[in-house]
Amino acid sequence: MNVQEYISSGIVESYVLGLASPEEQREFEQMSAQYPEVLEARIAFETSLEQQAMSNTIIPPPAFKAQVRAAVFLENQTQQAKVVTIDRGAPVVRTGWIKYAAAAAVILLAGSLFWNISLFNENNKLKTDYTAATGRLADLEKDMSTLMNPNVQMTAMKGLEASPASYTTVYWDSTAKSVFLLVNNLPKPASDKQYQLWAILDGQPVDLGMIDNQYLIGQRPLLLRMNNVSGAQAFAITLEKAGGNPKPEGPMYTLGNR
Amino acid sequence: MSITQKYSEQELVSLLQQRQESSFGYLYDNYAGALLGVVGGIVADQETARDVLQEVFVNIWRKIELYDPAKGRLFTWMMNIARNAAIDKIRSKGYQDSLKNHSIPENADQNFPATGPQVDDVGLRKVLNQLKEEHRVLVDLSYFQGYTHDEISKALNIPLGTVKTRIRSALIHLRTLIKQ
């Protein structure tokens, strides 16, 4: 086969487009080193291929360049580090790169560590908040089901002379005889004093229990479970000494008749 | 007045090989569109094609020391990196899996796995469509889908020698079409 036949056999295109077999590639490289015509034909086809590609571009979005640059240089840093560790005879210039790469790695690591810690903390806080919120939700749902029970009767207790703005509500379950107190508004008592709830049954006060001062500050359960009572004509709250009294002695804050 | 620096291919290669950071910008500005055109002829999905393009630039930057001017022009070398990356992508399991959600094109050859929707008006594909059918199929399978002559011969039940001859004459015709 003469050189012209070789050139026009399609091998040039095959080689340039990457479709030639390894043997064909070796042969072609040998031929183009030996015959300028072959080399010329190769360059001519490459040039027209490049022109064809240059007139058939797809332009990526402008922001894409920064993304590619980041990928290239990130890759490059790790690559340089690898080159240096493998190649012991690497020129001195390259140690400059590994310094930067190492410094960058340390900074990245520190940054990532810091970020991880803050994420961890944030995660823990979210967990705690979540547990608290679900607990609170469960309490409220329980209160809600108490209020919706058709056997539960409500008694509004209005403020008396000692504190006209005070207001409390008793919910009494006529079947289970259980008593729930809602403190709508009561002034905060002195630390040696405590409010006490009474039922008035046949003219006699029945002790229904103490209201923990803690329930009067901050977040508190909506309904306080008090002592059971078989019945009542009225409910009252008095301010007593801490721990309460067997019979009411202090001023009455709220009163409600059934 | 803006001055656009213009490097000769030799200068560009030497800057790239020295890993001059500025050469990346030049390389990208001058070749991103053409290389995305090459990738786009093989990978139809634009977003996937851009992923491949990013990989192509990473590979060019990483392998630039292996580039040998005696074996071809810089663009030819980059174009082959782009073609190989694109073919690797369409053959990857992830890409194949994503295709299962799409219907297989009607004229798909049963002997080859689907490579997804194709774009007919991108780059070399545009030229491909001007070839006669028997040539078009062979160039498509070998150049755009990366099958070896042997694989094509077995799948289409055509003797290996015939596959080779037909691809060669298809490529010669392709060259005349490109030159127009």
Interface residues (C-beta under 8 A of the other chain):
Chain A: S8 S9 G10 I11 V12 E13 S14 V16 L17 G18 L19 S21 E29 A33 R42 I43 F45 E46 T47 S48 L49 E50 Q52 A53 M54 N56 T57 I58 I59 P60 F64 K65 Q67 V68 R69 A71 V72 F73 E75 N76 Q79
Chain B: R19 E21 F24 G25 Y28 D29 A32 G33 A34 L35 L36 G37 V38 G40 Q46 A49 R50 L53 Q54 F57 V58 W61 R62 A70 K71 G72 R73 F75 T76 M79 N80 R83 N84 V122 G123 L124 K126 V127 S142 Y143 H149 I167 R168 S169 L171 I172 L174 R175 I178 K179
